[in-house]
Amino acid sequence: MRKFDIRKIRKLAAPQRYGELYFYFREAEQLIASNFPDARRYGKRLKRRVENLYNQWFKSLGHPGSLVQAVSVPES
């Protein structure tokens, strides 16, 4: 897993920034599903941080209220 570095993400344009946040959100979900307590703990922290950054950066652009809503796939 790549280390989460907010400084690099801040330099990106909005579409690339969104892609990076999506990548880290998926990584956090996988870590939370892990059997290792340290990985689970880090995944929860990472997910919370990514969701907060998403809300700060993309709320004003008209994206859904949270990254969870934006990422979730509707069931058919």
Buried (B, 14 or more C-beta within 10 A) or exposed (E): EEEBEEEEBEEEEEEEBBEBBBBBBEBBBEBBEEEEEEBBEBBEEBBEBBBEBBBEBBEEEEBEEBBEEBBEEEEE
